[in-house]
Every structure is written in C-alpha cells, then in structure tokens.
Amino acid sequence: MSKEELLLEKIEEVRDLMNQLIREKQELLDQNVIQLSQRLDNLLNEYNDFLRQDD
C-alpha cells in the first residue's frame, strides 16, 4: 500500500470515529471530539503536503 493510500485510509478512519463520537455525545465541544478533529486536521495537512511534494 502506498503512502497516499495509507494516509487516505487513516483520514477516513479518523473522520468516521469523529462522526460516530459526535452522534454519541451530541456535543461538538467535547474534549474527545476536539482531539479527533485536531488529529484529522493534522492528517489532512500531511496529505496536502504529500500531494504538493509530488508536483
């Protein structure tokens, strides 16, 4: 599996976890939701950096 595929898989995994937690907690300001959101932001930034280096 390529680095791009791994990043995309991890992005989807964290996004799914975050959405599940939001449904359960029904609170966007829950500390766990915030942590997952930050993790997702980091993964998206990493993926964006990966795509830019490929250019």
PDBQT receptor file of N, H, CA, C and O in Angstrom, charges set to zero:
ATOM      1  N   MET A   1       0.854  -1.180   0.000  1.00  0.00    +0.000 N 
ATOM      2  CA  MET A   1       0.000   0.000   0.000  1.00  0.00    +0.000 C 
ATOM      3  C   MET A   1       0.896   1.238   0.000  1.00  0.00    +0.000 C 
ATOM      4  O   MET A   1       1.875   1.310   0.743  1.00  0.00    +0.000 OA
ATOM      5  N   SER A   2       0.552   2.195  -0.831  1.00  0.00    +0.000 N 
ATOM      6  H   SER A   2      -0.243   2.136  -1.435  1.00  0.00    +0.000 HD
ATOM      7  CA  SER A   2       1.359   3.410  -0.943  1.00  0.00    +0.000 C 
ATOM      8  C   SER A   2       1.108   4.354   0.223  1.00  0.00    +0.000 C 
ATOM      9  O   SER A   2       0.130   4.210   0.957  1.00  0.00    +0.000 OA
ATOM     10  N   LYS A   3       1.992   5.308   0.379  1.00  0.00    +0.000 N 
ATOM     11  H   LYS A   3       2.786   5.425  -0.217  1.00  0.00    +0.000 HD
ATOM     12  CA  LYS A   3       1.827   6.299   1.449  1.00  0.00    +0.000 C 
ATOM     13  C   LYS A   3       0.522   7.068   1.258  1.00  0.00    +0.000 C 
ATOM     14  O   LYS A   3      -0.182   7.349   2.229  1.00  0.00    +0.000 OA
ATOM     15  N   GLU A   4       0.206   7.401   0.041  1.00  0.00    +0.000 N 
ATOM     16  H   GLU A   4       0.778   7.173  -0.747  1.00  0.00    +0.000 HD
ATOM     17  CA  GLU A   4      -1.044   8.125  -0.236  1.00  0.00    +0.000 C 
ATOM     18  C   GLU A   4      -2.254   7.301   0.201  1.00  0.00    +0.000 C 
ATOM     19  O   GLU A   4      -3.167   7.827   0.838  1.00  0.00    +0.000 OA
ATOM     20  N   GLU A   5      -2.264   6.037  -0.133  1.00  0.00    +0.000 N 
ATOM     21  H   GLU A   5      -1.523   5.609  -0.651  1.00  0.00    +0.000 HD
ATOM     22  CA  GLU A   5      -3.378   5.168   0.259  1.00  0.00    +0.000 C 
ATOM     23  C   GLU A   5      -3.480   5.035   1.779  1.00  0.00    +0.000 C 
ATOM     24  O   GLU A   5      -4.576   5.027   2.339  1.00  0.00    +0.000 OA
ATOM     25  N   LEU A   6      -2.338   4.932   2.429  1.00  0.00    +0.000 N 
ATOM     26  H   LEU A   6      -1.447   4.939   1.974  1.00  0.00    +0.000 HD
ATOM     27  CA  LEU A   6      -2.333   4.832   3.889  1.00  0.00    +0.000 C 
ATOM     28  C   LEU A   6      -2.884   6.100   4.536  1.00  0.00    +0.000 C 
ATOM     29  O   LEU A   6      -3.665   6.038   5.485  1.00  0.00    +0.000 OA
ATOM     30  N   LEU A   7      -2.473   7.231   4.017  1.00  0.00    +0.000 N 
ATOM     31  H   LEU A   7      -1.838   7.281   3.246  1.00  0.00    +0.000 HD
ATOM     32  CA  LEU A   7      -2.977   8.496   4.553  1.00  0.00    +0.000 C 
ATOM     33  C   LEU A   7      -4.482   8.621   4.343  1.00  0.00    +0.000 C 
ATOM     34  O   LEU A   7      -5.209   9.021   5.252  1.00  0.00    +0.000 OA
ATOM     35  N   LEU A   8      -4.941   8.284   3.159  1.00  0.00    +0.000 N 
ATOM     36  H   LEU A   8      -4.350   7.959   2.420  1.00  0.00    +0.000 HD
ATOM     37  CA  LEU A   8      -6.374   8.373   2.877  1.00  0.00    +0.000 C 
ATOM     38  C   LEU A   8      -7.172   7.422   3.760  1.00  0.00    +0.000 C 
ATOM     39  O   LEU A   8      -8.257   7.762   4.231  1.00  0.00    +0.000 OA
ATOM     40  N   GLU A   9      -6.640   6.255   3.976  1.00  0.00    +0.000 N 
ATOM     41  H   GLU A   9      -5.759   5.979   3.594  1.00  0.00    +0.000 HD
ATOM     42  CA  GLU A   9      -7.309   5.282   4.844  1.00  0.00    +0.000 C 
ATOM     43  C   GLU A   9      -7.398   5.805   6.278  1.00  0.00    +0.000 C 
ATOM     44  O   GLU A   9      -8.439   5.695   6.926  1.00  0.00    +0.000 OA
ATOM     45  N   LYS A  10      -6.304   6.370   6.760  1.00  0.00    +0.000 N 
ATOM     46  H   LYS A  10      -5.458   6.459   6.234  1.00  0.00    +0.000 HD
ATOM     47  CA  LYS A  10      -6.281   6.914   8.118  1.00  0.00    +0.000 C 
ATOM     48  C   LYS A  10      -7.227   8.117   8.241  1.00  0.00    +0.000 C 
ATOM     49  O   LYS A  10      -7.909   8.272   9.254  1.00  0.00    +0.000 OA
ATOM     50  N   ILE A  11      -7.263   8.953   7.222  1.00  0.00    +0.000 N 
ATOM     51  H   ILE A  11      -6.709   8.827   6.400  1.00  0.00    +0.000 HD
ATOM     52  CA  ILE A  11      -8.177  10.098   7.213  1.00  0.00    +0.000 C 
ATOM     53  C   ILE A  11      -9.620   9.629   7.344  1.00  0.00    +0.000 C 
ATOM     54  O   ILE A  11     -10.382  10.165   8.148  1.00  0.00    +0.000 OA
ATOM     55  N   GLU A  12      -9.985   8.648   6.569  1.00  0.00    +0.000 N 
ATOM     56  H   GLU A  12      -9.366   8.213   5.915  1.00  0.00    +0.000 HD
ATOM     57  CA  GLU A  12     -11.359   8.123   6.627  1.00  0.00    +0.000 C 
ATOM     58  C   GLU A  12     -11.658   7.482   7.989  1.00  0.00    +0.000 C 
ATOM     59  O   GLU A  12     -12.755   7.621   8.530  1.00  0.00    +0.000 OA
ATOM     60  N   GLU A  13     -10.674   6.792   8.517  1.00  0.00    +0.000 N 
ATOM     61  H   GLU A  13      -9.783   6.679   8.078  1.00  0.00    +0.000 HD
ATOM     62  CA  GLU A  13     -10.852   6.141   9.821  1.00  0.00    +0.000 C 
ATOM     63  C   GLU A  13     -11.119   7.187  10.918  1.00  0.00    +0.000 C 
ATOM     64  O   GLU A  13     -12.055   7.047  11.705  1.00  0.00    +0.000 OA
ATOM     65  N   VAL A  14     -10.289   8.228  10.955  1.00  0.00    +0.000 N 
ATOM     66  H   VAL A  14      -9.528   8.342  10.315  1.00  0.00    +0.000 HD
ATOM     67  CA  VAL A  14     -10.450   9.267  11.975  1.00  0.00    +0.000 C 
ATOM     68  C   VAL A  14     -11.737  10.045  11.749  1.00  0.00    +0.000 C 
ATOM     69  O   VAL A  14     -12.429  10.390  12.708  1.00  0.00    +0.000 OA
ATOM     70  N   ARG A  15     -12.063  10.323  10.502  1.00  0.00    +0.000 N 
ATOM     71  H   ARG A  15     -11.502  10.043   9.723  1.00  0.00    +0.000 HD
ATOM     72  CA  ARG A  15     -13.318  11.028  10.183  1.00  0.00    +0.000 C 
ATOM     73  C   ARG A  15     -14.524  10.215  10.656  1.00  0.00    +0.000 C 
ATOM     74  O   ARG A  15     -15.457  10.767  11.239  1.00  0.00    +0.000 OA
ATOM     75  N   ASP A  16     -14.503   8.925  10.407  1.00  0.00    +0.000 N 
ATOM     76  H   ASP A  16     -13.745   8.477   9.933  1.00  0.00    +0.000 HD
ATOM     77  CA  ASP A  16     -15.603   8.056  10.851  1.00  0.00    +0.000 C 
ATOM     78  C   ASP A  16     -15.706   8.032  12.376  1.00  0.00    +0.000 C 
ATOM     79  O   ASP A  16     -16.802   8.114  12.931  1.00  0.00    +0.000 OA
ATOM     80  N   LEU A  17     -14.562   7.919  13.049  1.00  0.00    +0.000 N 
ATOM     81  H   LEU A  17     -13.672   7.853  12.598  1.00  0.00    +0.000 HD
ATOM     82  CA  LEU A  17     -14.564   7.925  14.507  1.00  0.00    +0.000 C 
ATOM     83  C   LEU A  17     -15.119   9.234  15.064  1.00  0.00    +0.000 C 
ATOM     84  O   LEU A  17     -15.906   9.243  16.010  1.00  0.00    +0.000 OA
ATOM     85  N   MET A  18     -14.698  10.317  14.466  1.00  0.00    +0.000 N 
ATOM     86  H   MET A  18     -14.058  10.310  13.697  1.00  0.00    +0.000 HD
ATOM     87  CA  MET A  18     -15.160  11.622  14.924  1.00  0.00    +0.000 C 
ATOM     88  C   MET A  18     -16.671  11.766  14.722  1.00  0.00    +0.000 C 
ATOM     89  O   MET A  18     -17.370  12.235  15.620  1.00  0.00    +0.000 OA
ATOM     90  N   ASN A  19     -17.173  11.375  13.570  1.00  0.00    +0.000 N 
ATOM     91  H   ASN A  19     -16.606  10.994  12.840  1.00  0.00    +0.000 HD
ATOM     92  CA  ASN A  19     -18.612  11.455  13.310  1.00  0.00    +0.000 C 
ATOM     93  C   ASN A  19     -19.406  10.566  14.263  1.00  0.00    +0.000 C 
ATOM     94  O   ASN A  19     -20.476  10.951  14.734  1.00  0.00    +0.000 OA
ATOM     95  N   GLN A  20     -18.886   9.398  14.540  1.00  0.00    +0.000 N 
ATOM     96  H   GLN A  20     -18.016   9.085  14.157  1.00  0.00    +0.000 HD
ATOM     97  CA  GLN A  20     -19.541   8.488  15.489  1.00  0.00    +0.000 C 
ATOM     98  C   GLN A  20     -19.588   9.119  16.883  1.00  0.00    +0.000 C 
ATOM     99  O   GLN A  20     -20.619   9.081  17.555  1.00  0.00    +0.000 OA
ATOM    100  N   LEU A  21     -18.484   9.688  17.300  1.00  0.00    +0.000 N 
ATOM    101  H   LEU A  21     -17.647   9.719  16.754  1.00  0.00    +0.000 HD
ATOM    102  CA  LEU A  21     -18.420  10.307  18.616  1.00  0.00    +0.000 C 
ATOM    103  C   LEU A  21     -19.363  11.512  18.712  1.00  0.00    +0.000 C 
ATOM    104  O   LEU A  21     -19.996  11.725  19.746  1.00  0.00    +0.000 OA
ATOM    105  N   ILE A  22     -19.454  12.280  17.657  1.00  0.00    +0.000 N 
ATOM    106  H   ILE A  22     -18.939  12.107  16.817  1.00  0.00    +0.000 HD
ATOM    107  CA  ILE A  22     -20.372  13.424  17.640  1.00  0.00    +0.000 C 
ATOM    108  C   ILE A  22     -21.813  12.949  17.787  1.00  0.00    +0.000 C 
ATOM    109  O   ILE A  22     -22.602  13.552  18.515  1.00  0.00    +0.000 OA
ATOM    110  N   ARG A  23     -22.148  11.879  17.102  1.00  0.00    +0.000 N 
ATOM    111  H   ARG A  23     -21.507  11.390  16.510  1.00  0.00    +0.000 HD
ATOM    112  CA  ARG A  23     -23.502  11.335  17.226  1.00  0.00    +0.000 C 
ATOM    113  C   ARG A  23     -23.782  10.848  18.649  1.00  0.00    +0.000 C 
ATOM    114  O   ARG A  23     -24.878  11.036  19.175  1.00  0.00    +0.000 OA
ATOM    115  N   GLU A  24     -22.788  10.227  19.254  1.00  0.00    +0.000 N 
ATOM    116  H   GLU A  24     -21.897  10.074  18.827  1.00  0.00    +0.000 HD
ATOM    117  CA  GLU A  24     -22.955   9.703  20.616  1.00  0.00    +0.000 C 
ATOM    118  C   GLU A  24     -23.028  10.820  21.651  1.00  0.00    +0.000 C 
ATOM    119  O   GLU A  24     -23.906  10.817  22.514  1.00  0.00    +0.000 OA
ATOM    120  N   LYS A  25     -22.124  11.755  21.566  1.00  0.00    +0.000 N 
ATOM    121  H   LYS A  25     -21.411  11.757  20.865  1.00  0.00    +0.000 HD
ATOM    122  CA  LYS A  25     -22.025  12.811  22.567  1.00  0.00    +0.000 C 
ATOM    123  C   LYS A  25     -22.997  13.962  22.293  1.00  0.00    +0.000 C 
ATOM    124  O   LYS A  25     -23.460  14.634  23.215  1.00  0.00    +0.000 OA
ATOM    125  N   GLN A  26     -23.293  14.172  21.021  1.00  0.00    +0.000 N 
ATOM    126  H   GLN A  26     -22.917  13.627  20.272  1.00  0.00    +0.000 HD
ATOM    127  CA  GLN A  26     -24.113  15.305  20.581  1.00  0.00    +0.000 C 
ATOM    128  C   GLN A  26     -23.562  16.621  21.132  1.00  0.00    +0.000 C 
ATOM    129  O   GLN A  26     -24.307  17.522  21.519  1.00  0.00    +0.000 OA
ATOM    130  N   GLU A  27     -22.260  16.695  21.152  1.00  0.00    +0.000 N 
ATOM    131  H   GLU A  27     -21.655  15.963  20.837  1.00  0.00    +0.000 HD
ATOM    132  CA  GLU A  27     -21.592  17.876  21.702  1.00  0.00    +0.000 C 
ATOM    133  C   GLU A  27     -20.279  18.095  20.955  1.00  0.00    +0.000 C 
ATOM    134  O   GLU A  27     -19.333  17.321  21.106  1.00  0.00    +0.000 OA
ATOM    135  N   LEU A  28     -20.229  19.148  20.154  1.00  0.00    +0.000 N 
ATOM    136  H   LEU A  28     -20.997  19.777  20.031  1.00  0.00    +0.000 HD
ATOM    137  CA  LEU A  28     -19.026  19.415  19.360  1.00  0.00    +0.000 C 
ATOM    138  C   LEU A  28     -17.851  19.888  20.208  1.00  0.00    +0.000 C 
ATOM    139  O   LEU A  28     -16.702  19.809  19.776  1.00  0.00    +0.000 OA
ATOM    140  N   LEU A  29     -18.130  20.374  21.401  1.00  0.00    +0.000 N 
ATOM    141  H   LEU A  29     -19.064  20.439  21.752  1.00  0.00    +0.000 HD
ATOM    142  CA  LEU A  29     -17.067  20.880  22.252  1.00  0.00    +0.000 C 
ATOM    143  C   LEU A  29     -16.536  19.841  23.239  1.00  0.00    +0.000 C 
ATOM    144  O   LEU A  29     -15.745  20.165  24.124  1.00  0.00    +0.000 OA
ATOM    145  N   ASP A  30     -16.967  18.617  23.085  1.00  0.00    +0.000 N 
ATOM    146  H   ASP A  30     -17.610  18.353  22.365  1.00  0.00    +0.000 HD
ATOM    147  CA  ASP A  30     -16.430  17.523  23.900  1.00  0.00    +0.000 C 
ATOM    148  C   ASP A  30     -14.931  17.400  23.624  1.00  0.00    +0.000 C 
ATOM    149  O   ASP A  30     -14.499  17.483  22.475  1.00  0.00    +0.000 OA
ATOM    150  N   GLN A  31     -14.150  17.206  24.668  1.00  0.00    +0.000 N 
ATOM    151  H   GLN A  31     -14.501  17.139  25.602  1.00  0.00    +0.000 HD
ATOM    152  CA  GLN A  31     -12.691  17.157  24.519  1.00  0.00    +0.000 C 
ATOM    153  C   GLN A  31     -12.240  16.059  23.551  1.00  0.00    +0.000 C 
ATOM    154  O   GLN A  31     -11.289  16.266  22.797  1.00  0.00    +0.000 OA
ATOM    155  N   ASN A  32     -12.887  14.920  23.557  1.00  0.00    +0.000 N 
ATOM    156  H   ASN A  32     -13.659  14.751  24.170  1.00  0.00    +0.000 HD
ATOM    157  CA  ASN A  32     -12.518  13.829  22.643  1.00  0.00    +0.000 C 
ATOM    158  C   ASN A  32     -12.829  14.180  21.189  1.00  0.00    +0.000 C 
ATOM    159  O   ASN A  32     -12.076  13.821  20.284  1.00  0.00    +0.000 OA
ATOM    160  N   VAL A  33     -13.929  14.875  20.971  1.00  0.00    +0.000 N 
ATOM    161  H   VAL A  33     -14.541  15.167  21.706  1.00  0.00    +0.000 HD
ATOM    162  CA  VAL A  33     -14.269  15.323  19.612  1.00  0.00    +0.000 C 
ATOM    163  C   VAL A  33     -13.224  16.318  19.124  1.00  0.00    +0.000 C 
ATOM    164  O   VAL A  33     -12.778  16.256  17.979  1.00  0.00    +0.000 OA
ATOM    165  N   ILE A  34     -12.844  17.224  19.999  1.00  0.00    +0.000 N 
ATOM    166  H   ILE A  34     -13.206  17.273  20.929  1.00  0.00    +0.000 HD
ATOM    167  CA  ILE A  34     -11.831  18.228  19.642  1.00  0.00    +0.000 C 
ATOM    168  C   ILE A  34     -10.500  17.550  19.306  1.00  0.00    +0.000 C 
ATOM    169  O   ILE A  34      -9.842  17.918  18.332  1.00  0.00    +0.000 OA
ATOM    170  N   GLN A  35     -10.111  16.575  20.102  1.00  0.00    +0.000 N 
ATOM    171  H   GLN A  35     -10.645  16.276  20.893  1.00  0.00    +0.000 HD
ATOM    172  CA  GLN A  35      -8.853  15.868  19.842  1.00  0.00    +0.000 C 
ATOM    173  C   GLN A  35      -8.889  15.142  18.500  1.00  0.00    +0.000 C 
ATOM    174  O   GLN A  35      -7.918  15.177  17.744  1.00  0.00    +0.000 OA
ATOM    175  N   LEU A  36     -10.008  14.485  18.209  1.00  0.00    +0.000 N 
ATOM    176  H   LEU A  36     -10.796  14.456  18.823  1.00  0.00    +0.000 HD
ATOM    177  CA  LEU A  36     -10.112  13.798  16.918  1.00  0.00    +0.000 C 
ATOM    178  C   LEU A  36     -10.122  14.790  15.765  1.00  0.00    +0.000 C 
ATOM    179  O   LEU A  36      -9.543  14.530  14.711  1.00  0.00    +0.000 OA
ATOM    180  N   SER A  37     -10.772  15.912  15.965  1.00  0.00    +0.000 N 
ATOM    181  H   SER A  37     -11.242  16.123  16.822  1.00  0.00    +0.000 HD
ATOM    182  CA  SER A  37     -10.791  16.946  14.933  1.00  0.00    +0.000 C 
ATOM    183  C   SER A  37      -9.380  17.469  14.656  1.00  0.00    +0.000 C 
ATOM    184  O   SER A  37      -9.010  17.683  13.502  1.00  0.00    +0.000 OA
ATOM    185  N   GLN A  38      -8.606  17.671  15.700  1.00  0.00    +0.000 N 
ATOM    186  H   GLN A  38      -8.906  17.497  16.637  1.00  0.00    +0.000 HD
ATOM    187  CA  GLN A  38      -7.222  18.114  15.529  1.00  0.00    +0.000 C 
ATOM    188  C   GLN A  38      -6.384  17.047  14.836  1.00  0.00    +0.000 C 
ATOM    189  O   GLN A  38      -5.536  17.355  13.998  1.00  0.00    +0.000 OA
ATOM    190  N   ARG A  39      -6.627  15.806  15.189  1.00  0.00    +0.000 N 
ATOM    191  H   ARG A  39      -7.316  15.556  15.870  1.00  0.00    +0.000 HD
ATOM    192  CA  ARG A  39      -5.915  14.698  14.533  1.00  0.00    +0.000 C 
ATOM    193  C   ARG A  39      -6.263  14.659  13.041  1.00  0.00    +0.000 C 
ATOM    194  O   ARG A  39      -5.392  14.464  12.193  1.00  0.00    +0.000 OA
ATOM    195  N   LEU A  40      -7.535  14.846  12.742  1.00  0.00    +0.000 N 
ATOM    196  H   LEU A  40      -8.242  15.005  13.431  1.00  0.00    +0.000 HD
ATOM    197  CA  LEU A  40      -7.961  14.872  11.348  1.00  0.00    +0.000 C 
ATOM    198  C   LEU A  40      -7.318  16.043  10.608  1.00  0.00    +0.000 C 
ATOM    199  O   LEU A  40      -6.862  15.886   9.475  1.00  0.00    +0.000 OA
ATOM    200  N   ASP A  41      -7.281  17.198  11.233  1.00  0.00    +0.000 N 
ATOM    201  H   ASP A  41      -7.651  17.326  12.153  1.00  0.00    +0.000 HD
ATOM    202  CA  ASP A  41      -6.607  18.359  10.626  1.00  0.00    +0.000 C 
ATOM    203  C   ASP A  41      -5.155  18.046  10.305  1.00  0.00    +0.000 C 
ATOM    204  O   ASP A  41      -4.666  18.375   9.224  1.00  0.00    +0.000 OA
ATOM    205  N   ASN A  42      -4.472  17.414  11.240  1.00  0.00    +0.000 N 
ATOM    206  H   ASN A  42      -4.869  17.147  12.118  1.00  0.00    +0.000 HD
ATOM    207  CA  ASN A  42      -3.062  17.063  11.023  1.00  0.00    +0.000 C 
ATOM    208  C   ASN A  42      -2.893  16.084   9.864  1.00  0.00    +0.000 C 
ATOM    209  O   ASN A  42      -1.981  16.226   9.049  1.00  0.00    +0.000 OA
ATOM    210  N   LEU A  43      -3.767  15.106   9.799  1.00  0.00    +0.000 N 
ATOM    211  H   LEU A  43      -4.508  14.991  10.461  1.00  0.00    +0.000 HD
ATOM    212  CA  LEU A  43      -3.698  14.137   8.696  1.00  0.00    +0.000 C 
ATOM    213  C   LEU A  43      -3.988  14.806   7.356  1.00  0.00    +0.000 C 
ATOM    214  O   LEU A  43      -3.331  14.512   6.357  1.00  0.00    +0.000 OA
ATOM    215  N   LEU A  44      -4.955  15.688   7.334  1.00  0.00    +0.000 N 
ATOM    216  H   LEU A  44      -5.489  15.927   8.146  1.00  0.00    +0.000 HD
ATOM    217  CA  LEU A  44      -5.274  16.403   6.091  1.00  0.00    +0.000 C 
ATOM    218  C   LEU A  44      -4.111  17.296   5.663  1.00  0.00    +0.000 C 
ATOM    219  O   LEU A  44      -3.810  17.401   4.474  1.00  0.00    +0.000 OA
ATOM    220  N   ASN A  45      -3.468  17.930   6.618  1.00  0.00    +0.000 N 
ATOM    221  H   ASN A  45      -3.712  17.845   7.584  1.00  0.00    +0.000 HD
ATOM    222  CA  ASN A  45      -2.284  18.737   6.298  1.00  0.00    +0.000 C 
ATOM    223  C   ASN A  45      -1.154  17.866   5.772  1.00  0.00    +0.000 C 
ATOM    224  O   ASN A  45      -0.468  18.229   4.815  1.00  0.00    +0.000 OA
ATOM    225  N   GLU A  46      -0.971  16.737   6.394  1.00  0.00    +0.000 N 
ATOM    226  H   GLU A  46      -1.528  16.443   7.170  1.00  0.00    +0.000 HD
ATOM    227  CA  GLU A  46       0.065  15.805   5.944  1.00  0.00    +0.000 C 
ATOM    228  C   GLU A  46      -0.222  15.319   4.521  1.00  0.00    +0.000 C 
ATOM    229  O   GLU A  46       0.685  15.226   3.694  1.00  0.00    +0.000 OA
ATOM    230  N   TYR A  47      -1.479  15.015   4.249  1.00  0.00    +0.000 N 
ATOM    231  H   TYR A  47      -2.216  15.090   4.921  1.00  0.00    +0.000 HD
ATOM    232  CA  TYR A  47      -1.856  14.571   2.915  1.00  0.00    +0.000 C 
ATOM    233  C   TYR A  47      -1.641  15.691   1.900  1.00  0.00    +0.000 C 
ATOM    234  O   TYR A  47      -1.138  15.451   0.803  1.00  0.00    +0.000 OA
ATOM    235  N   ASN A  48      -2.018  16.897   2.262  1.00  0.00    +0.000 N 
ATOM    236  H   ASN A  48      -2.427  17.092   3.154  1.00  0.00    +0.000 HD
ATOM    237  CA  ASN A  48      -1.819  18.041   1.373  1.00  0.00    +0.000 C 
ATOM    238  C   ASN A  48      -0.335  18.259   1.090  1.00  0.00    +0.000 C 
ATOM    239  O   ASN A  48       0.046  18.510  -0.054  1.00  0.00    +0.000 OA
ATOM    240  N   ASP A  49       0.492  18.167   2.105  1.00  0.00    +0.000 N 
ATOM    241  H   ASP A  49       0.183  17.963   3.033  1.00  0.00    +0.000 HD
ATOM    242  CA  ASP A  49       1.941  18.282   1.923  1.00  0.00    +0.000 C 
ATOM    243  C   ASP A  49       2.467  17.191   0.996  1.00  0.00    +0.000 C 
ATOM    244  O   ASP A  49       3.304  17.446   0.131  1.00  0.00    +0.000 OA
ATOM    245  N   PHE A  50       1.975  15.993   1.185  1.00  0.00    +0.000 N 
ATOM    246  H   PHE A  50       1.295  15.785   1.889  1.00  0.00    +0.000 HD
ATOM    247  CA  PHE A  50       2.370  14.876   0.330  1.00  0.00    +0.000 C 
ATOM    248  C   PHE A  50       2.038  15.160  -1.135  1.00  0.00    +0.000 C 
ATOM    249  O   PHE A  50       2.858  14.918  -2.021  1.00  0.00    +0.000 OA
ATOM    250  N   LEU A  51       0.834  15.674  -1.383  1.00  0.00    +0.000 N 
ATOM    251  H   LEU A  51       0.168  15.870  -0.663  1.00  0.00    +0.000 HD
ATOM    252  CA  LEU A  51       0.430  15.975  -2.762  1.00  0.00    +0.000 C 
ATOM    253  C   LEU A  51       1.273  17.098  -3.365  1.00  0.00    +0.000 C 
ATOM    254  O   LEU A  51       1.599  17.062  -4.551  1.00  0.00    +0.000 OA
ATOM    255  N   ARG A  52       1.614  18.067  -2.571  1.00  0.00    +0.000 N 
ATOM    256  H   ARG A  52       1.349  18.096  -1.607  1.00  0.00    +0.000 HD
ATOM    257  CA  ARG A  52       2.430  19.196  -3.080  1.00  0.00    +0.000 C 
ATOM    258  C   ARG A  52       3.837  18.770  -3.413  1.00  0.00    +0.000 C 
ATOM    259  O   ARG A  52       4.424  19.292  -4.361  1.00  0.00    +0.000 OA
ATOM    260  N   GLN A  53       4.398  17.841  -2.668  1.00  0.00    +0.000 N 
ATOM    261  H   GLN A  53       3.921  17.417  -1.898  1.00  0.00    +0.000 HD
ATOM    262  CA  GLN A  53       5.757  17.396  -2.956  1.00  0.00    +0.000 C 
ATOM    263  C   GLN A  53       5.809  16.543  -4.219  1.00  0.00    +0.000 C 
ATOM    264  O   GLN A  53       6.861  16.392  -4.841  1.00  0.00    +0.000 OA
ATOM    265  N   ASP A  54       4.667  15.992  -4.584  1.00  0.00    +0.000 N 
ATOM    266  H   ASP A  54       3.812  16.114  -4.080  1.00  0.00    +0.000 HD
ATOM    267  CA  ASP A  54       4.595  15.165  -5.804  1.00  0.00    +0.000 C 
ATOM    268  C   ASP A  54       4.594  16.013  -7.071  1.00  0.00    +0.000 C 
ATOM    269  O   ASP A  54       4.876  15.506  -8.156  1.00  0.00    +0.000 OA
ATOM    270  N   ASP A  55       4.281  17.299  -6.940  1.00  0.00    +0.000 N 
ATOM    271  H   ASP A  55       4.052  17.711  -6.058  1.00  0.00    +0.000 HD
ATOM    272  CA  ASP A  55       4.193  18.175  -8.131  1.00  0.00    +0.000 C 
ATOM    273  C   ASP A  55       5.552  18.454  -8.719  1.00  0.00    +0.000 C 
ATOM    274  O   ASP A  55       5.658  19.168  -9.716  1.00  0.00    +0.000 OA
TER     275      ASP A  55
